[in-house]
Amino acid sequence: MAKRPYNKLFFILPYFLGIVLLLYVWFFKQVFHGSEVENRLPKEIENDQLLILVWTWPFGETFPLDTCESHYKISGCSFTTNRSLCDRVDAVVFHHRDVMYSRDIPRGPRPHYQRWVWFNIEPPIVTVNLNIFDNLINMTMTYKEDSDIFLPYGYMKPLKEPQSFKIPTKSKLVAWVVSKWYQGTRRASYYEELKKHIDIDVYGHNHTELSWDEFDRTLIQYKFYLAFENCEHKDYITEKLWSNAFITGLVPVVLGPPRENYERFIPPTSFIHVDDFSSPKELAQYLLDLDKDNAKYEQYFSWRSKFVTVRELGWDNFYCKACRELQQSKGYKAIASVGKWFRT
């Protein structure tokens, strides 16, 4: 009896299916294995792009990793959060707040070409364990102007042509929004003395509640805003001045670094510094006098015809700036003590 053809097929078919299965598994791994950045890695290397590792999401807040070119016109970098690529990336950005207690940083040798960026926008009063980065950091990214990557909380942009500005109608005097109360700090003691001589409406934690929906429309009613920083540190001039006062339309009364430091970034007639007065009582009297002198009060808004306040927000914006500076920086540099540099 002749053998039927399908008998051979019966024995060959399993081998054929096995080969197909192996090819399918190989294809699956090539296309789907790992992160999106892993899949693009050969192309990135070919295009000579920098690959930057976001070591932790800052404060646990995620953000898009592909906006540098489309949003900020910065090209030449790709980002990943995949730590398994740590020994292959060109740079690693460490947000200090997320690792300062856990000390969660890579151990052991790293590629000679790889640069580590120290990212921090918090003041020294709440920044600890800086020594974990001794002799490890190559670039800094902070609010200090002498950082390799300067991240100011805001800045004034000159206008090409003078513009008119109408001062919002004011019906109240002094406001302060404070979420964290650091007892024993200068701003706390200064406020305690100042409120004895002038009425101050305080909003925030343990004070009058103020929602984000009501924030601007509430503050805009006031003439003065207490832009009191929780730390008197070089260049530490935060959203308390830029957003709460300038953008909302109030005259800031500042307590922080010296007047000379403020004047490096804003016009001298745009703010009132507590150090210009011998005591909180004298400052209170000055504010009360300004309240009665519209012409003199309006002088604190004269800068608005020449400048506009700008705040650049978004974590992706900050990391894209790191991309740009990493591309432009030349040579090798290591910082012996980030703590010593940061606290000066």
Secondary structure, DSSP 4 states (H G I P E B T S, - for coil): -PPPHHHHHHHHHHHHHHHHHHHHHHHHHHHHSS-HHHHHHHHHHHTT-EEEEE-S-GGG----SS-HHHHH---SEEEE--GGGTTT-SEEEEEGGGTTTT-----S---TT-EEEEE--S-GGG---GGGGTTTBSEEEESSTTSSEE--S-EEEE-SS----PPPP--EEEEEE-S---TTSHHHHHHHHHTTTS--EEESTTSB---HHHHHHHHTTEEEEEEE-SS--TT---HHHIIIIIITT-EEEEESS-HHHHTTTS-GGG-EEGGGSSSHHHHHHHHHHHHH-HHHHHGGGGGGGTEEEE----HHHHHHHHHHHHHH--S---BS-HHHHHH-
